[in-house]
Amino acid sequence: MIRSIRYSFLLLSLCLVVSTAFAQQEKSPIPLSGIYEYIYEYNTKDLIENHYLEFKNANGKIEGTYYGTSDDFDEAREGYLVGFFSASMKNLVIQGSSISFEVEVKDADMFSKPVTPLKKVEKNTPWGVGIRYTTRAYHGEIKGNAMIIKTKGFKERVFRKINN
C-alpha cells in the first residue's frame, strides 16, 4: 500500500515536471544570437551595400542592432552615394517565429563608408547628405537560420545567419 502510494506520487511528480517543461518550451521565443546578413543584389566591386542584424542576449533580454544604408530613410537616391549607419532596434518584439522592431536614426548617424558588425572602419567620415525620414518599422518571420524582413516600400530581404 505504501509502495503503491509512493509510486503514484513519483509518477504524478514526473508528469508535472514534464508538462511544465513542455509548457515553458512552447512559450519561449526562438533563441536569437549572432549576426545575420542580407546581401544587396546590386553590389559592385567598389561599393558593398549589405545590411546586417546583430542580436545579443543581455541579462536574459534580447537586444538587436540594425546595420543598414541611408536608402531606408530616403525617397530615392539620385546623384550621390549611399550612407551607412548602425542603430539599436527599438520596440523589439519576438513572438513565436514573428519579429518586429523599429529603427530610428539622425543625419549624424550616417557615414560615408560601410558600417558593419564584422569590420570597424577607422576614420569613417560623416555622410553629409541628409535623410528625409528618421524612423522605419520592420517586421518579418524567423525561419531556422534565416529571417525574412519586410518594410514599407522595399522588397522583402532575406537575412542569413553568418555566425554565432
Sine and cosine of phi, psi and omega as CSV:
sin_phi,cos_phi,sin_psi,cos_psi,sin_omega,cos_omega
0.00,0.00,-0.76,0.65,0.01,-1.00
-0.91,0.42,-0.64,0.77,0.03,-1.00
-0.88,0.47,-0.64,0.77,0.01,-1.00
-0.91,0.41,-0.64,0.77,0.02,-1.00
-0.92,0.40,-0.68,0.73,0.02,-1.00
-0.88,0.47,-0.69,0.72,0.00,-1.00
-0.88,0.47,-0.70,0.72,0.03,-1.00
-0.89,0.45,-0.67,0.74,0.02,-1.00
-0.90,0.44,-0.68,0.73,0.03,-1.00
-0.89,0.46,-0.69,0.72,0.01,-1.00
-0.90,0.43,-0.68,0.73,0.03,-1.00
-0.89,0.45,-0.69,0.72,0.02,-1.00
-0.88,0.47,-0.69,0.72,0.01,-1.00
-0.89,0.46,-0.67,0.74,0.03,-1.00
-0.88,0.47,-0.67,0.75,0.02,-1.00
-0.90,0.43,-0.68,0.74,0.01,-1.00
-0.89,0.45,-0.72,0.69,-0.02,-1.00
-0.91,0.42,-0.71,0.70,-0.02,-1.00
-0.92,0.39,-0.58,0.81,0.06,-1.00
-0.91,0.41,-0.67,0.74,0.02,-1.00
-0.89,0.46,-0.69,0.73,0.03,-1.00
-0.91,0.42,-0.65,0.76,0.00,-1.00
-0.90,0.43,-0.67,0.74,0.02,-1.00
-0.92,0.39,-0.61,0.79,-0.01,-1.00
-0.91,0.43,-0.63,0.78,0.00,-1.00
-0.93,0.37,-0.55,0.84,-0.06,-1.00
-0.99,0.12,-0.40,0.92,-0.09,-1.00
-0.96,0.30,0.63,-0.77,0.00,-1.00
-0.94,0.33,0.26,-0.97,0.07,-1.00
-0.89,0.45,0.78,-0.63,-0.03,-1.00
-0.93,0.37,0.80,-0.60,0.03,-1.00
-0.89,-0.46,0.70,-0.71,0.18,-0.98
-0.26,-0.97,0.44,-0.90,0.04,-1.00
0.98,-0.21,-0.23,-0.97,-0.09,-1.00
-0.88,-0.47,0.71,-0.70,0.04,-1.00
-0.89,-0.46,0.67,-0.74,-0.07,-1.00
-0.86,-0.51,0.71,-0.70,0.17,-0.99
-0.96,-0.28,0.85,-0.53,0.00,-1.00
-1.00,-0.04,0.90,-0.43,-0.01,-1.00
-0.91,0.42,0.77,-0.64,-0.14,-0.99
-0.96,0.29,-0.25,0.97,-0.01,-1.00
-0.93,-0.36,0.45,0.89,0.07,-1.00
-0.85,0.52,0.50,-0.86,0.12,-0.99
-0.86,-0.51,0.11,-0.99,0.01,-1.00
-0.86,0.50,-0.59,0.81,-0.09,-1.00
-1.00,-0.07,-0.24,0.97,-0.07,-1.00
-0.62,-0.78,0.95,-0.32,0.03,-1.00
-0.98,-0.20,0.86,-0.52,-0.07,-1.00
-0.91,-0.42,0.59,0.81,0.01,-1.00
-0.92,0.39,0.43,-0.90,0.06,-1.00
-0.92,-0.38,0.43,-0.90,-0.02,-1.00
-0.68,-0.74,0.55,-0.83,0.17,-0.98
-0.88,-0.47,0.76,-0.65,0.04,-1.00
-0.83,-0.56,0.80,-0.60,0.00,-1.00
-0.88,-0.48,0.70,-0.72,0.05,-1.00
-0.75,-0.66,0.53,-0.85,0.07,-1.00
-0.99,-0.14,0.93,-0.38,-0.03,-1.00
-0.89,-0.45,0.94,-0.34,0.02,-1.00
0.82,0.57,0.68,0.73,0.04,-1.00
0.99,0.17,0.06,1.00,-0.01,-1.00
-0.88,-0.48,0.67,-0.74,0.01,-1.00
-1.00,0.10,0.78,-0.62,0.07,-1.00
-0.87,-0.49,0.56,-0.83,-0.03,-1.00
-0.74,-0.68,0.45,-0.89,0.09,-1.00
-0.78,-0.62,0.70,-0.71,0.04,-1.00
-0.96,-0.28,0.77,-0.64,0.07,-1.00
-0.92,-0.40,0.89,-0.45,-0.09,-1.00
-0.54,-0.84,-0.34,-0.94,-0.04,-1.00
-0.85,-0.53,0.27,-0.96,-0.01,-1.00
-0.90,0.43,-0.31,0.95,0.00,-1.00
-0.83,0.55,-0.52,0.86,0.01,-1.00
-0.94,0.35,-0.22,0.98,-0.06,-1.00
-0.82,-0.57,0.43,0.90,-0.04,-1.00
-0.68,-0.74,0.32,-0.95,0.04,-1.00
-1.00,0.10,-0.72,0.69,0.02,-1.00
-0.36,-0.93,0.62,-0.78,0.00,-1.00
-0.99,-0.13,0.91,-0.41,0.00,-1.00
-0.67,-0.74,0.89,-0.45,0.10,-1.00
1.00,0.08,0.12,0.99,0.05,-1.00
-0.54,-0.84,0.38,-0.93,0.02,-1.00
-0.98,0.18,0.34,-0.94,0.00,-1.00
-0.94,0.35,0.46,-0.89,0.14,-0.99
-0.97,-0.25,0.29,-0.96,-0.07,-1.00
-0.77,-0.64,0.54,-0.84,-0.03,-1.00
-0.55,-0.83,0.23,-0.97,0.27,-0.96
-0.71,-0.70,0.64,-0.77,-0.02,-1.00
-0.49,-0.87,0.57,-0.82,0.06,-1.00
-0.92,0.38,0.60,-0.80,0.08,-1.00
-0.97,0.23,0.74,-0.67,0.04,-1.00
-0.96,-0.29,0.48,-0.88,0.02,-1.00
0.79,0.62,0.67,0.74,0.02,-1.00
-0.94,0.35,0.87,-0.50,0.00,-1.00
-0.79,-0.61,0.80,-0.61,0.07,-1.00
-0.84,-0.55,0.90,-0.44,0.02,-1.00
-0.79,-0.61,0.94,-0.34,-0.07,-1.00
0.88,0.47,-0.84,-0.54,0.01,-1.00
-0.99,-0.15,0.12,0.99,0.01,-1.00
-1.00,-0.07,0.57,-0.82,0.04,-1.00
-0.68,-0.74,0.61,-0.80,0.11,-0.99
-0.53,-0.85,0.49,-0.87,0.03,-1.00
-0.24,-0.97,0.20,-0.98,0.07,-1.00
-0.82,-0.57,0.46,-0.89,0.08,-1.00
-0.80,-0.60,0.72,-0.69,0.02,-1.00
-0.83,-0.56,0.77,-0.63,-0.01,-1.00
-0.72,-0.70,0.28,-0.96,0.09,-1.00
-0.82,-0.57,0.23,-0.97,0.06,-1.00
-0.81,0.59,-0.61,0.79,-0.04,-1.00
-0.92,0.39,-0.26,0.97,0.01,-1.00
-0.99,0.11,-0.17,0.99,-0.09,-1.00
-1.00,-0.05,0.69,-0.72,-0.02,-1.00
-0.80,-0.60,0.31,-0.95,-0.09,-1.00
-0.99,0.13,-0.36,0.93,0.02,-1.00
-0.92,-0.39,0.43,-0.90,-0.02,-1.00
-0.80,0.61,0.65,-0.76,0.09,-1.00
-0.92,-0.40,0.90,-0.43,-0.04,-1.00
-0.71,-0.71,0.30,-0.96,0.07,-1.00
-0.98,0.20,-0.16,0.99,-0.09,-1.00
-1.00,-0.03,-0.56,0.83,-0.12,-0.99
-0.61,-0.79,0.85,-0.53,0.03,-1.00
-1.00,-0.03,0.80,-0.60,-0.01,-1.00
-1.00,-0.03,0.80,-0.60,0.08,-1.00
-0.99,0.14,0.55,-0.84,0.03,-1.00
0.83,0.55,0.75,0.66,0.06,-1.00
-0.99,0.16,0.91,-0.42,-0.07,-1.00
-0.99,0.17,0.50,-0.87,0.06,-1.00
-0.86,0.52,0.54,-0.84,-0.05,-1.00
-0.92,0.39,-0.77,0.63,0.13,-0.99
0.99,0.11,0.04,1.00,-0.02,-1.00
-1.00,-0.02,-0.72,0.69,-0.01,-1.00
0.96,-0.27,0.63,-0.78,-0.01,-1.00
-0.96,-0.26,0.37,-0.93,0.00,-1.00
-1.00,-0.07,-0.52,0.85,-0.03,-1.00
-0.85,-0.53,0.43,-0.90,0.00,-1.00
-0.92,-0.40,-0.28,0.96,-0.05,-1.00
-0.75,-0.66,0.62,-0.79,0.06,-1.00
-0.62,-0.79,0.66,-0.75,0.04,-1.00
-0.98,-0.19,0.65,-0.76,0.03,-1.00
-0.81,-0.59,0.52,-0.86,0.10,-0.99
-0.49,-0.87,0.37,-0.93,-0.01,-1.00
-0.01,-1.00,-0.34,-0.94,-0.09,-1.00
-0.71,-0.70,0.64,-0.77,0.05,-1.00
-0.99,-0.12,0.82,-0.58,0.00,-1.00
-0.76,-0.65,1.00,-0.06,-0.01,-1.00
0.89,0.45,-0.85,-0.52,0.01,-1.00
-1.00,-0.09,0.45,0.89,0.02,-1.00
-0.67,-0.74,0.41,-0.91,0.10,-1.00
-0.75,-0.66,0.73,-0.69,0.08,-1.00
-0.97,-0.24,0.93,-0.36,-0.10,-0.99
-0.93,-0.36,0.70,-0.71,0.01,-1.00
-0.84,-0.54,0.49,-0.87,0.11,-0.99
-0.44,-0.90,0.49,-0.87,-0.10,-0.99
-0.84,0.55,0.76,-0.65,0.09,-1.00
1.00,0.03,-0.01,1.00,-0.02,-1.00
-0.77,-0.64,0.45,-0.89,0.14,-0.99
-0.92,0.39,0.40,-0.91,0.04,-1.00
-0.88,0.48,0.51,-0.86,0.00,-1.00
-0.90,-0.44,0.74,-0.68,0.04,-1.00
-0.98,-0.20,0.91,-0.41,0.05,-1.00
-0.99,-0.13,0.77,-0.64,0.01,-1.00
-0.92,-0.39,0.67,-0.75,-0.02,-1.00
-0.92,0.40,0.76,-0.65,-0.02,-1.00
-0.91,-0.42,-0.24,0.97,0.11,-0.99
-0.22,-0.97,0.14,-0.99,0.01,-1.00
-1.00,-0.04,0.00,0.00,0.00,0.00
